[in-house]
Amino acid sequence: MKKAERQKDKEIRPGMQVEFICPKCGTHLAWALPDMEMNCPKCGNWVTNENRKKPKLDLMLPTDDDQLTLF
């Protein structure tokens, strides 16, 4: 199993997914590619990479990571 990688200097590498967390209500939405936009089902806020709430340790996962197979 591949380990999550720490984001260096806010650099998002191609093919890596980030965790989308709603900045308005804090709902954990999904792991997705940074160019995605999603609507929070709880509060209706649109979340993008620019406005997503970033955890203290902002991780990135490759698209073929075993942890994401369940989804």
Predicted model as a PDB file, atoms N, CA, C, CB and O in Angstrom, pLDDT in the B-factor column:
MODEL        1                                                                  
ATOM      1  N   MET A   1       0.834  -1.169   0.000  1.00 46.00           N  
ATOM      2  CA  MET A   1       0.000   0.000   0.000  1.00 46.00           C  
ATOM      3  C   MET A   1       0.892   1.250   0.000  1.00 46.00           C  
ATOM      4  CB  MET A   1      -0.956  -0.012   1.215  1.00 46.00           C  
ATOM      5  O   MET A   1       1.854   1.338   0.763  1.00 46.00           O  
ATOM      6  N   LYS A   2       0.561   2.196  -0.855  1.00 51.00           N  
ATOM      7  CA  LYS A   2       1.335   3.432  -0.935  1.00 51.00           C  
ATOM      8  C   LYS A   2       0.925   4.372   0.192  1.00 51.00           C  
ATOM      9  CB  LYS A   2       1.140   4.115  -2.309  1.00 51.00           C  
ATOM     10  O   LYS A   2      -0.243   4.425   0.579  1.00 51.00           O  
ATOM     11  N   LYS A   3       1.881   5.096   0.701  1.00 54.00           N  
ATOM     12  CA  LYS A   3       1.592   6.044   1.768  1.00 54.00           C  
ATOM     13  C   LYS A   3       1.187   7.381   1.185  1.00 54.00           C  
ATOM     14  CB  LYS A   3       2.801   6.210   2.691  1.00 54.00           C  
ATOM     15  O   LYS A   3       1.601   7.740   0.082  1.00 54.00           O  
ATOM     16  N   ALA A   4       0.377   8.115   1.928  1.00 54.00           N  
ATOM     17  CA  ALA A   4       0.021   9.469   1.527  1.00 54.00           C  
ATOM     18  C   ALA A   4       1.280  10.320   1.580  1.00 54.00           C  
ATOM     19  CB  ALA A   4      -1.102  10.061   2.440  1.00 54.00           C  
ATOM     20  O   ALA A   4       2.183  10.072   2.378  1.00 54.00           O  
ATOM     21  N   GLU A   5       1.322  11.319   0.725  1.00 53.00           N  
ATOM     22  CA  GLU A   5       2.492  12.184   0.665  1.00 53.00           C  
ATOM     23  C   GLU A   5       2.127  13.574   1.147  1.00 53.00           C  
ATOM     24  CB  GLU A   5       3.063  12.240  -0.762  1.00 53.00           C  
ATOM     25  O   GLU A   5       1.025  14.066   0.907  1.00 53.00           O  
ATOM     26  N   ARG A   6       3.070  14.195   1.830  1.00 54.00           N  
ATOM     27  CA  ARG A   6       2.872  15.534   2.352  1.00 54.00           C  
ATOM     28  C   ARG A   6       3.021  16.546   1.218  1.00 54.00           C  
ATOM     29  CB  ARG A   6       3.872  15.833   3.494  1.00 54.00           C  
ATOM     30  O   ARG A   6       3.903  16.420   0.368  1.00 54.00           O  
ATOM     31  N   GLN A   7       2.151  17.540   1.220  1.00 47.00           N  
ATOM     32  CA  GLN A   7       2.198  18.568   0.184  1.00 47.00           C  
ATOM     33  C   GLN A   7       3.346  19.525   0.475  1.00 47.00           C  
ATOM     34  CB  GLN A   7       0.851  19.335   0.100  1.00 47.00           C  
ATOM     35  O   GLN A   7       3.412  20.104   1.560  1.00 47.00           O  
ATOM     36  N   LYS A   8       4.251  19.695  -0.486  1.00 49.00           N  
ATOM     37  CA  LYS A   8       5.407  20.566  -0.315  1.00 49.00           C  
ATOM     38  C   LYS A   8       5.127  21.930  -0.932  1.00 49.00           C  
ATOM     39  CB  LYS A   8       6.663  19.934  -0.944  1.00 49.00           C  
ATOM     40  O   LYS A   8       4.841  22.034  -2.125  1.00 49.00           O  
ATOM     41  N   ASP A   9       5.212  22.968  -0.116  1.00 46.00           N  
ATOM     42  CA  ASP A   9       5.043  24.349  -0.573  1.00 46.00           C  
ATOM     43  C   ASP A   9       3.786  24.526  -1.423  1.00 46.00           C  
ATOM     44  CB  ASP A   9       6.264  24.785  -1.367  1.00 46.00           C  
ATOM     45  O   ASP A   9       3.813  25.227  -2.435  1.00 46.00           O  
ATOM     46  N   LYS A  10       2.692  23.898  -1.017  1.00 54.00           N  
ATOM     47  CA  LYS A  10       1.391  24.008  -1.699  1.00 54.00           C  
ATOM     48  C   LYS A  10       1.461  23.560  -3.151  1.00 54.00           C  
ATOM     49  CB  LYS A  10       0.884  25.442  -1.637  1.00 54.00           C  
ATOM     50  O   LYS A  10       0.649  23.990  -3.969  1.00 54.00           O  
ATOM     51  N   GLU A  11       2.410  22.713  -3.479  1.00 62.00           N  
ATOM     52  CA  GLU A  11       2.559  22.184  -4.832  1.00 62.00           C  
ATOM     53  C   GLU A  11       1.738  20.905  -4.952  1.00 62.00           C  
ATOM     54  CB  GLU A  11       4.061  21.918  -5.172  1.00 62.00           C  
ATOM     55  O   GLU A  11       1.948  19.950  -4.205  1.00 62.00           O  
ATOM     56  N   ILE A  12       0.805  20.896  -5.894  1.00 62.00           N  
ATOM     57  CA  ILE A  12       0.002  19.701  -6.126  1.00 62.00           C  
ATOM     58  C   ILE A  12       0.490  19.077  -7.424  1.00 62.00           C  
ATOM     59  CB  ILE A  12      -1.537  20.033  -6.188  1.00 62.00           C  
ATOM     60  O   ILE A  12       0.433  19.684  -8.493  1.00 62.00           O  
ATOM     61  N   ARG A  13       0.963  17.862  -7.298  1.00 68.00           N  
ATOM     62  CA  ARG A  13       1.499  17.176  -8.466  1.00 68.00           C  
ATOM     63  C   ARG A  13       0.387  16.544  -9.288  1.00 68.00           C  
ATOM     64  CB  ARG A  13       2.506  16.116  -8.042  1.00 68.00           C  
ATOM     65  O   ARG A  13      -0.649  16.182  -8.731  1.00 68.00           O  
ATOM     66  N   PRO A  14       0.568  16.400 -10.591  1.00 72.00           N  
ATOM     67  CA  PRO A  14      -0.444  15.794 -11.456  1.00 72.00           C  
ATOM     68  C   PRO A  14      -0.787  14.371 -11.005  1.00 72.00           C  
ATOM     69  CB  PRO A  14       0.043  15.779 -12.909  1.00 72.00           C  
ATOM     70  O   PRO A  14       0.094  13.602 -10.620  1.00 72.00           O  
ATOM     71  N   GLY A  15      -2.059  14.039 -11.056  1.00 79.00           N  
ATOM     72  CA  GLY A  15      -2.512  12.704 -10.703  1.00 79.00           C  
ATOM     73  C   GLY A  15      -2.671  12.467  -9.214  1.00 79.00           C  
ATOM     74  O   GLY A  15      -2.967  11.346  -8.799  1.00 79.00           O  
ATOM     75  N   MET A  16      -2.482  13.493  -8.405  1.00 89.00           N  
ATOM     76  CA  MET A  16      -2.615  13.343  -6.960  1.00 89.00           C  
ATOM     77  C   MET A  16      -3.938  13.954  -6.501  1.00 89.00           C  
ATOM     78  CB  MET A  16      -1.420  14.004  -6.225  1.00 89.00           C  
ATOM     79  O   MET A  16      -4.338  15.022  -6.964  1.00 89.00           O  
ATOM     80  N   GLN A  17      -4.603  13.262  -5.587  1.00 90.00           N  
ATOM     81  CA  GLN A  17      -5.876  13.728  -5.070  1.00 90.00           C  
ATOM     82  C   GLN A  17      -5.687  14.415  -3.720  1.00 90.00           C  
ATOM     83  CB  GLN A  17      -6.862  12.563  -4.946  1.00 90.00           C  
ATOM     84  O   GLN A  17      -4.767  14.097  -2.967  1.00 90.00           O  
ATOM     85  N   VAL A  18      -6.571  15.355  -3.434  1.00 92.00           N  
ATOM     86  CA  VAL A  18      -6.560  16.068  -2.165  1.00 92.00           C  
ATOM     87  C   VAL A  18      -7.922  15.880  -1.497  1.00 92.00           C  
ATOM     88  CB  VAL A  18      -6.234  17.586  -2.371  1.00 92.00           C  
ATOM     89  O   VAL A  18      -8.906  15.535  -2.151  1.00 92.00           O  
ATOM     90  N   GLU A  19      -7.962  16.112  -0.192  1.00 92.00           N  
ATOM     91  CA  GLU A  19      -9.213  15.957   0.542  1.00 92.00           C  
ATOM     92  C   GLU A  19     -10.015  17.250   0.479  1.00 92.00           C  
ATOM     93  CB  GLU A  19      -8.943  15.559   2.008  1.00 92.00           C  
ATOM     94  O   GLU A  19      -9.510  18.321   0.815  1.00 92.00           O  
ATOM     95  N   PHE A  20     -11.268  17.142   0.048  1.00 95.00           N  
ATOM     96  CA  PHE A  20     -12.153  18.292  -0.007  1.00 95.00           C  
ATOM     97  C   PHE A  20     -12.980  18.335   1.275  1.00 95.00           C  
ATOM     98  CB  PHE A  20     -13.070  18.235  -1.262  1.00 95.00           C  
ATOM     99  O   PHE A  20     -13.709  17.396   1.594  1.00 95.00           O  
ATOM    100  N   ILE A  21     -12.849  19.453   2.007  1.00 96.00           N  
ATOM    101  CA  ILE A  21     -13.600  19.692   3.236  1.00 96.00           C  
ATOM    102  C   ILE A  21     -14.315  21.025   3.056  1.00 96.00           C  
ATOM    103  CB  ILE A  21     -12.660  19.698   4.515  1.00 96.00           C  
ATOM    104  O   ILE A  21     -13.696  22.018   2.674  1.00 96.00           O  
ATOM    105  N   CYS A  22     -15.605  21.049   3.329  1.00 97.00           N  
ATOM    106  CA  CYS A  22     -16.387  22.271   3.151  1.00 97.00           C  
ATOM    107  C   CYS A  22     -15.889  23.357   4.092  1.00 97.00           C  
ATOM    108  CB  CYS A  22     -17.883  22.001   3.390  1.00 97.00           C  
ATOM    109  O   CYS A  22     -15.783  23.120   5.295  1.00 97.00           O  
ATOM    110  N   PRO A  23     -15.577  24.557   3.567  1.00 96.00           N  
ATOM    111  CA  PRO A  23     -15.083  25.631   4.418  1.00 96.00           C  
ATOM    112  C   PRO A  23     -16.185  26.247   5.278  1.00 96.00           C  
ATOM    113  CB  PRO A  23     -14.439  26.702   3.569  1.00 96.00           C  
ATOM    114  O   PRO A  23     -15.899  26.904   6.280  1.00 96.00           O  
ATOM    115  N   LYS A  24     -17.433  26.038   4.891  1.00 96.00           N  
ATOM    116  CA  LYS A  24     -18.555  26.646   5.612  1.00 96.00           C  
ATOM    117  C   LYS A  24     -18.985  25.805   6.815  1.00 96.00           C  
ATOM    118  CB  LYS A  24     -19.739  26.841   4.669  1.00 96.00           C  
ATOM    119  O   LYS A  24     -19.148  26.337   7.914  1.00 96.00           O  
ATOM    120  N   CYS A  25     -19.175  24.474   6.613  1.00 97.00           N  
ATOM    121  CA  CYS A  25     -19.699  23.639   7.696  1.00 97.00           C  
ATOM    122  C   CYS A  25     -18.723  22.566   8.168  1.00 97.00           C  
ATOM    123  CB  CYS A  25     -20.972  22.986   7.253  1.00 97.00           C  
ATOM    124  O   CYS A  25     -18.987  21.904   9.172  1.00 97.00           O  
ATOM    125  N   GLY A  26     -17.593  22.375   7.466  1.00 95.00           N  
ATOM    126  CA  GLY A  26     -16.577  21.422   7.883  1.00 95.00           C  
ATOM    127  C   GLY A  26     -16.838  19.977   7.494  1.00 95.00           C  
ATOM    128  O   GLY A  26     -16.135  19.082   7.963  1.00 95.00           O  
ATOM    129  N   THR A  27     -17.835  19.725   6.644  1.00 96.00           N  
ATOM    130  CA  THR A  27     -18.135  18.366   6.218  1.00 96.00           C  
ATOM    131  C   THR A  27     -17.021  17.829   5.332  1.00 96.00           C  
ATOM    132  CB  THR A  27     -19.477  18.315   5.478  1.00 96.00           C  
ATOM    133  O   THR A  27     -16.579  18.507   4.404  1.00 96.00           O  
ATOM    134  N   HIS A  28     -16.563  16.601   5.620  1.00 94.00           N  
ATOM    135  CA  HIS A  28     -15.567  15.939   4.780  1.00 94.00           C  
ATOM    136  C   HIS A  28     -16.305  15.384   3.571  1.00 94.00           C  
ATOM    137  CB  HIS A  28     -14.797  14.802   5.563  1.00 94.00           C  
ATOM    138  O   HIS A  28     -17.156  14.505   3.708  1.00 94.00           O  
ATOM    139  N   LEU A  29     -15.979  15.893   2.390  1.00 95.00           N  
ATOM    140  CA  LEU A  29     -16.732  15.542   1.193  1.00 95.00           C  
ATOM    141  C   LEU A  29     -16.143  14.350   0.449  1.00 95.00           C  
ATOM    142  CB  LEU A  29     -16.798  16.724   0.272  1.00 95.00           C  
ATOM    143  O   LEU A  29     -16.810  13.326   0.304  1.00 95.00           O  
ATOM    144  N   ALA A  30     -14.913  14.465  -0.020  1.00 91.00           N  
ATOM    145  CA  ALA A  30     -14.323  13.385  -0.821  1.00 91.00           C  
ATOM    146  C   ALA A  30     -12.849  13.664  -1.064  1.00 91.00           C  
ATOM    147  CB  ALA A  30     -15.068  13.226  -2.168  1.00 91.00           C  
ATOM    148  O   ALA A  30     -12.361  14.776  -0.861  1.00 91.00           O  
ATOM    149  N   TRP A  31     -12.150  12.614  -1.506  1.00 90.00           N  
ATOM    150  CA  TRP A  31     -10.799  12.755  -2.052  1.00 90.00           C  
ATOM    151  C   TRP A  31     -10.982  12.861  -3.556  1.00 90.00           C  
ATOM    152  CB  TRP A  31      -9.842  11.534  -1.648  1.00 90.00           C  
ATOM    153  O   TRP A  31     -11.597  11.988  -4.168  1.00 90.00           O  
ATOM    154  N   ALA A  32     -10.457  13.919  -4.157  1.00 90.00           N  
ATOM    155  CA  ALA A  32     -10.641  14.126  -5.591  1.00 90.00           C  
ATOM    156  C   ALA A  32      -9.467  14.918  -6.153  1.00 90.00           C  
ATOM    157  CB  ALA A  32     -11.974  14.858  -5.874  1.00 90.00           C  
ATOM    158  O   ALA A  32      -8.665  15.484  -5.410  1.00 90.00           O  
ATOM    159  N   LEU A  33      -9.384  14.944  -7.472  1.00 91.00           N  
ATOM    160  CA  LEU A  33      -8.355  15.747  -8.136  1.00 91.00           C  
ATOM    161  C   LEU A  33      -8.612  17.223  -7.857  1.00 91.00           C  
ATOM    162  CB  LEU A  33      -8.334  15.473  -9.669  1.00 91.00           C  
ATOM    163  O   LEU A  33      -9.769  17.630  -7.746  1.00 91.00           O  
ATOM    164  N   PRO A  34      -7.571  18.027  -7.741  1.00 92.00           N  
ATOM    165  CA  PRO A  34      -7.710  19.429  -7.341  1.00 92.00           C  
ATOM    166  C   PRO A  34      -8.561  20.298  -8.262  1.00 92.00           C  
ATOM    167  CB  PRO A  34      -6.374  20.029  -7.239  1.00 92.00           C  
ATOM    168  O   PRO A  34      -9.082  21.319  -7.815  1.00 92.00           O  
ATOM    169  N   ASP A  35      -8.718  19.931  -9.524  1.00 92.00           N  
ATOM    170  CA  ASP A  35      -9.497  20.774 -10.432  1.00 92.00           C  
ATOM    171  C   ASP A  35     -10.997  20.490 -10.372  1.00 92.00           C  
ATOM    172  CB  ASP A  35      -9.008  20.585 -11.846  1.00 92.00           C  
ATOM    173  O   ASP A  35     -11.755  21.022 -11.183  1.00 92.00           O  
ATOM    174  N   MET A  36     -11.434  19.665  -9.431  1.00 93.00           N  
ATOM    175  CA  MET A  36     -12.850  19.340  -9.290  1.00 93.00           C  
ATOM    176  C   MET A  36     -13.574  20.424  -8.496  1.00 93.00           C  
ATOM    177  CB  MET A  36     -13.024  17.973  -8.608  1.00 93.00           C  
ATOM    178  O   MET A  36     -12.962  21.184  -7.745  1.00 93.00           O  
ATOM    179  N   GLU A  37     -14.891  20.475  -8.681  1.00 96.00           N  
ATOM    180  CA  GLU A  37     -15.772  21.320  -7.881  1.00 96.00           C  
ATOM    181  C   GLU A  37     -16.877  20.420  -7.374  1.00 96.00           C  
ATOM    182  CB  GLU A  37     -16.345  22.542  -8.708  1.00 96.00           C  
ATOM    183  O   GLU A  37     -17.376  19.575  -8.117  1.00 96.00           O  
ATOM    184  N   MET A  38     -17.268  20.587  -6.119  1.00 96.00           N  
ATOM    185  CA  MET A  38     -18.355  19.782  -5.594  1.00 96.00           C  
ATOM    186  C   MET A  38     -19.236  20.614  -4.686  1.00 96.00           C  
ATOM    187  CB  MET A  38     -17.816  18.569  -4.847  1.00 96.00           C  
ATOM    188  O   MET A  38     -18.809  21.601  -4.089  1.00 96.00           O  
ATOM    189  N   ASN A  39     -20.488  20.175  -4.605  1.00 97.00           N  
ATOM    190  CA  ASN A  39     -21.486  20.851  -3.809  1.00 97.00           C  
ATOM    191  C   ASN A  39     -21.652  20.104  -2.495  1.00 97.00           C  
ATOM    192  CB  ASN A  39     -22.826  20.951  -4.567  1.00 97.00           C  
ATOM    193  O   ASN A  39     -21.863  18.891  -2.492  1.00 97.00           O  
ATOM    194  N   CYS A  40     -21.560  20.815  -1.385  1.00 97.00           N  
ATOM    195  CA  CYS A  40     -21.722  20.195  -0.069  1.00 97.00           C  
ATOM    196  C   CYS A  40     -23.193  19.835   0.126  1.00 97.00           C  
ATOM    197  CB  CYS A  40     -21.225  21.148   1.070  1.00 97.00           C  
ATOM    198  O   CYS A  40     -24.053  20.712   0.050  1.00 97.00           O  
ATOM    199  N   PRO A  41     -23.496  18.557   0.376  1.00 96.00           N  
ATOM    200  CA  PRO A  41     -24.896  18.163   0.553  1.00 96.00           C  
ATOM    201  C   PRO A  41     -25.505  18.684   1.860  1.00 96.00           C  
ATOM    202  CB  PRO A  41     -25.008  16.654   0.512  1.00 96.00           C  
ATOM    203  O   PRO A  41     -26.727  18.744   1.994  1.00 96.00           O  
ATOM    204  N   LYS A  42     -24.663  19.056   2.812  1.00 96.00           N  
ATOM    205  CA  LYS A  42     -25.162  19.514   4.107  1.00 96.00           C  
ATOM    206  C   LYS A  42     -25.586  20.983   4.082  1.00 96.00           C  
ATOM    207  CB  LYS A  42     -24.102  19.308   5.172  1.00 96.00           C  
ATOM    208  O   LYS A  42     -26.647  21.332   4.599  1.00 96.00           O  
ATOM    209  N   CYS A  43     -24.755  21.847   3.478  1.00 97.00           N  
ATOM    210  CA  CYS A  43     -25.049  23.291   3.520  1.00 97.00           C  
ATOM    211  C   CYS A  43     -25.250  23.919   2.135  1.00 97.00           C  
ATOM    212  CB  CYS A  43     -23.927  24.014   4.232  1.00 97.00           C  
ATOM    213  O   CYS A  43     -25.676  25.070   2.043  1.00 97.00           O  
ATOM    214  N   GLY A  44     -24.949  23.180   1.055  1.00 97.00           N  
ATOM    215  CA  GLY A  44     -25.161  23.698  -0.288  1.00 97.00           C  
ATOM    216  C   GLY A  44     -24.034  24.560  -0.829  1.00 97.00           C  
ATOM    217  O   GLY A  44     -24.165  25.115  -1.920  1.00 97.00           O  
ATOM    218  N   ASN A  45     -22.942  24.689  -0.110  1.00 97.00           N  
ATOM    219  CA  ASN A  45     -21.810  25.510  -0.532  1.00 97.00           C  
ATOM    220  C   ASN A  45     -21.014  24.792  -1.626  1.00 97.00           C  
ATOM    221  CB  ASN A  45     -20.897  25.839   0.675  1.00 97.00           C  
ATOM    222  O   ASN A  45     -20.811  23.580  -1.553  1.00 97.00           O  
ATOM    223  N   TRP A  46     -20.564  25.537  -2.638  1.00 97.00           N  
ATOM    224  CA  TRP A  46     -19.698  24.966  -3.672  1.00 97.00           C  
ATOM    225  C   TRP A  46     -18.262  25.001  -3.174  1.00 97.00           C  
ATOM    226  CB  TRP A  46     -19.838  25.741  -5.024  1.00 97.00           C  
ATOM    227  O   TRP A  46     -17.795  26.031  -2.686  1.00 97.00           O  
ATOM    228  N   VAL A  47     -17.556  23.873  -3.295  1.00 97.00           N  
ATOM    229  CA  VAL A  47     -16.196  23.749  -2.788  1.00 97.00           C  
ATOM    230  C   VAL A  47     -15.246  23.483  -3.949  1.00 97.00           C  
ATOM    231  CB  VAL A  47     -16.100  22.622  -1.729  1.00 97.00           C  
ATOM    232  O   VAL A  47     -15.468  22.579  -4.754  1.00 97.00           O  
ATOM    233  N   THR A  48     -14.184  24.284  -4.023  1.00 96.00           N  
ATOM    234  CA  THR A  48     -13.140  24.109  -5.032  1.00 96.00           C  
ATOM    235  C   THR A  48     -11.808  23.959  -4.301  1.00 96.00           C  
ATOM    236  CB  THR A  48     -13.105  25.319  -6.045  1.00 96.00           C  
ATOM    237  O   THR A  48     -11.756  24.050  -3.075  1.00 96.00           O  
ATOM    238  N   ASN A  49     -10.750  23.733  -5.043  1.00 93.00           N  
ATOM    239  CA  ASN A  49      -9.426  23.627  -4.431  1.00 93.00           C  
ATOM    240  C   ASN A  49      -9.023  24.940  -3.764  1.00 93.00           C  
ATOM    241  CB  ASN A  49      -8.381  23.228  -5.481  1.00 93.00           C  
ATOM    242  O   ASN A  49      -8.314  24.933  -2.757  1.00 93.00           O  
ATOM    243  N   GLU A  50      -9.467  26.058  -4.315  1.00 94.00           N  
ATOM    244  CA  GLU A  50      -9.093  27.360  -3.768  1.00 94.00           C  
ATOM    245  C   GLU A  50      -9.774  27.652  -2.440  1.00 94.00           C  
ATOM    246  CB  GLU A  50      -9.428  28.448  -4.755  1.00 94.00           C  
ATOM    247  O   GLU A  50      -9.170  28.271  -1.564  1.00 94.00           O  
ATOM    248  N   ASN A  51     -11.028  27.216  -2.270  1.00 96.00           N  
ATOM    249  CA  ASN A  51     -11.730  27.570  -1.036  1.00 96.00           C  
ATOM    250  C   ASN A  51     -11.916  26.394  -0.071  1.00 96.00           C  
ATOM    251  CB  ASN A  51     -13.073  28.146  -1.375  1.00 96.00           C  
ATOM    252  O   ASN A  51     -12.505  26.566   0.996  1.00 96.00           O  
ATOM    253  N   ARG A  52     -11.422  25.202  -0.430  1.00 95.00           N  
ATOM    254  CA  ARG A  52     -11.597  24.057   0.463  1.00 95.00           C  
ATOM    255  C   ARG A  52     -10.843  24.294   1.764  1.00 95.00           C  
ATOM    256  CB  ARG A  52     -11.114  22.753  -0.211  1.00 95.00           C  
ATOM    257  O   ARG A  52      -9.783  24.920   1.783  1.00 95.00           O  
ATOM    258  N   LYS A  53     -11.416  23.778   2.852  1.00 94.00           N  
ATOM    259  CA  LYS A  53     -10.747  23.873   4.148  1.00 94.00           C  
ATOM    260  C   LYS A  53      -9.614  22.863   4.149  1.00 94.00           C  
ATOM    261  CB  LYS A  53     -11.741  23.618   5.341  1.00 94.00           C  
ATOM    262  O   LYS A  53      -9.826  21.683   3.869  1.00 94.00           O  
ATOM    263  N   LYS A  54      -8.429  23.318   4.458  1.00 88.00           N  
ATOM    264  CA  LYS A  54      -7.253  22.444   4.441  1.00 88.00           C  
ATOM    265  C   LYS A  54      -6.885  22.058   5.867  1.00 88.00           C  
ATOM    266  CB  LYS A  54      -6.055  23.138   3.738  1.00 88.00           C  
ATOM    267  O   LYS A  54      -6.739  22.925   6.729  1.00 88.00           O  
ATOM    268  N   PRO A  55      -6.733  20.750   6.120  1.00 82.00           N  
ATOM    269  CA  PRO A  55      -6.312  20.336   7.455  1.00 82.00           C  
ATOM    270  C   PRO A  55      -4.881  20.782   7.736  1.00 82.00           C  
ATOM    271  CB  PRO A  55      -6.432  18.816   7.607  1.00 82.00           C  
ATOM    272  O   PRO A  55      -4.160  21.179   6.820  1.00 82.00           O  
ATOM    273  N   LYS A  56      -4.469  20.716   9.000  1.00 84.00           N  
ATOM    274  CA  LYS A  56      -3.101  21.114   9.366  1.00 84.00           C  
ATOM    275  C   LYS A  56      -2.078  20.364   8.528  1.00 84.00           C  
ATOM    276  CB  LYS A  56      -2.843  20.859  10.862  1.00 84.00           C  
ATOM    277  O   LYS A  56      -1.100  20.947   8.059  1.00 84.00           O  
ATOM    278  N   LEU A  57      -2.305  19.080   8.344  1.00 81.00           N  
ATOM    279  CA  LEU A  57      -1.422  18.253   7.532  1.00 81.00           C  
ATOM    280  C   LEU A  57      -2.169  17.924   6.243  1.00 81.00           C  
ATOM    281  CB  LEU A  57      -0.981  16.945   8.297  1.00 81.00           C  
ATOM    282  O   LEU A  57      -2.920  16.951   6.190  1.00 81.00           O  
ATOM    283  N   ASP A  58      -1.963  18.732   5.209  1.00 81.00           N  
ATOM    284  CA  ASP A  58      -2.660  18.559   3.934  1.00 81.00           C  
ATOM    285  C   ASP A  58      -1.974  17.461   3.136  1.00 81.00           C  
ATOM    286  CB  ASP A  58      -2.691  19.888   3.125  1.00 81.00           C  
ATOM    287  O   ASP A  58      -0.854  17.643   2.658  1.00 81.00           O  
ATOM    288  N   LEU A  59      -2.634  16.333   2.993  1.00 81.00           N  
ATOM    289  CA  LEU A  59      -2.058  15.178   2.320  1.00 81.00           C  
ATOM    290  C   LEU A  59      -2.546  15.074   0.887  1.00 81.00           C  
ATOM    291  CB  LEU A  59      -2.392  13.905   3.077  1.00 81.00           C  
ATOM    292  O   LEU A  59      -3.567  15.653   0.515  1.00 81.00           O  
ATOM    293  N   MET A  60      -1.794  14.322   0.087  1.00 83.00           N  
ATOM    294  CA  MET A  60      -2.191  14.007  -1.281  1.00 83.00           C  
ATOM    295  C   MET A  60      -2.119  12.499  -1.441  1.00 83.00           C  
ATOM    296  CB  MET A  60      -1.282  14.738  -2.334  1.00 83.00           C  
ATOM    297  O   MET A  60      -1.232  11.854  -0.880  1.00 83.00           O  
ATOM    298  N   LEU A  61      -3.049  11.931  -2.203  1.00 81.00           N  
ATOM    299  CA  LEU A  61      -3.049  10.496  -2.478  1.00 81.00           C  
ATOM    300  C   LEU A  61      -3.040  10.276  -3.983  1.00 81.00           C  
ATOM    301  CB  LEU A  61      -4.276   9.802  -1.828  1.00 81.00           C  
ATOM    302  O   LEU A  61      -3.702  11.010  -4.716  1.00 81.00           O  
ATOM    303  N   PRO A  62      -2.307   9.284  -4.452  1.00 80.00           N  
ATOM    304  CA  PRO A  62      -2.354   8.960  -5.877  1.00 80.00           C  
ATOM    305  C   PRO A  62      -3.722   8.368  -6.226  1.00 80.00           C  
ATOM    306  CB  PRO A  62      -1.216   7.969  -6.257  1.00 80.00           C  
ATOM    307  O   PRO A  62      -4.401   7.809  -5.365  1.00 80.00           O  
ATOM    308  N   THR A  63      -4.113   8.492  -7.476  1.00 76.00           N  
ATOM    309  CA  THR A  63      -5.443   8.023  -7.896  1.00 76.00           C  
ATOM    310  C   THR A  63      -5.595   6.518  -7.790  1.00 76.00           C  
ATOM    311  CB  THR A  63      -5.719   8.450  -9.317  1.00 76.00           C  
ATOM    312  O   THR A  63      -6.722   6.032  -7.693  1.00 76.00           O  
ATOM    313  N   ASP A  64      -4.517   5.769  -7.803  1.00 74.00           N  
ATOM    314  CA  ASP A  64      -4.612   4.314  -7.726  1.00 74.00           C  
ATOM    315  C   ASP A  64      -4.358   3.781  -6.318  1.00 74.00           C  
ATOM    316  CB  ASP A  64      -3.633   3.688  -8.688  1.00 74.00           C  
ATOM    317  O   ASP A  64      -4.005   2.612  -6.161  1.00 74.00           O  
ATOM    318  N   ASP A  65      -4.530   4.610  -5.298  1.00 69.00           N  
ATOM    319  CA  ASP A  65      -4.264   4.206  -3.925  1.00 69.00           C  
ATOM    320  C   ASP A  65      -5.298   3.197  -3.442  1.00 69.00           C  
ATOM    321  CB  ASP A  65      -4.247   5.426  -3.007  1.00 69.00           C  
ATOM    322  O   ASP A  65      -6.491   3.347  -3.706  1.00 69.00           O  
ATOM    323  N   ASP A  66      -4.837   2.164  -2.732  1.00 67.00           N  
ATOM    324  CA  ASP A  66      -5.727   1.128  -2.223  1.00 67.00           C  
ATOM    325  C   ASP A  66      -6.751   1.664  -1.242  1.00 67.00           C  
ATOM    326  CB  ASP A  66      -4.927   0.044  -1.567  1.00 67.00           C  
ATOM    327  O   ASP A  66      -7.835   1.093  -1.118  1.00 67.00           O  
ATOM    328  N   GLN A  67      -6.441   2.736  -0.548  1.00 61.00           N  
ATOM    329  CA  GLN A  67      -7.386   3.309   0.412  1.00 61.00           C  
ATOM    330  C   GLN A  67      -8.644   3.850  -0.272  1.00 61.00           C  
ATOM    331  CB  GLN A  67      -6.711   4.423   1.203  1.00 61.00           C  
ATOM    332  O   GLN A  67      -9.701   3.940   0.352  1.00 61.00           O  
ATOM    333  N   LEU A  68      -8.532   4.203  -1.536  1.00 58.00           N  
ATOM    334  CA  LEU A  68      -9.674   4.777  -2.250  1.00 58.00           C  
ATOM    335  C   LEU A  68     -10.479   3.711  -2.999  1.00 58.00           C  
ATOM    336  CB  LEU A  68      -9.194   5.842  -3.229  1.00 58.00           C  
ATOM    337  O   LEU A  68     -11.515   4.032  -3.582  1.00 58.00           O  
ATOM    338  N   THR A  69     -10.038   2.480  -2.997  1.00 57.00           N  
ATOM    339  CA  THR A  69     -10.733   1.413  -3.704  1.00 57.00           C  
ATOM    340  C   THR A  69     -12.143   1.205  -3.169  1.00 57.00           C  
ATOM    341  CB  THR A  69      -9.946   0.122  -3.603  1.00 57.00           C  
ATOM    342  O   THR A  69     -13.042   0.840  -3.927  1.00 57.00           O  
ATOM    343  N   LEU A  70     -12.348   1.430  -1.884  1.00 53.00           N  
ATOM    344  CA  LEU A  70     -13.665   1.236  -1.287  1.00 53.00           C  
ATOM    345  C   LEU A  70     -14.712   2.170  -1.868  1.00 53.00           C  
ATOM    346  CB  LEU A  70     -13.588   1.432   0.203  1.00 53.00           C  
ATOM    347  O   LEU A  70     -15.898   1.842  -1.862  1.00 53.00           O  
ATOM    348  N   PHE A  71     -14.299   3.329  -2.372  1.00 50.00           N  
ATOM    349  CA  PHE A  71     -15.235   4.283  -2.919  1.00 50.00           C  
ATOM    350  C   PHE A  71     -15.480   3.978  -4.363  1.00 50.00           C  
ATOM    351  CB  PHE A  71     -14.735   5.699  -2.751  1.00 50.00           C  
ATOM    352  O   PHE A  71     -16.252   4.677  -5.019  1.00 50.00           O  
TER     353      PHE A  71                                                      
ENDMDL                                                                          
END                                                                             
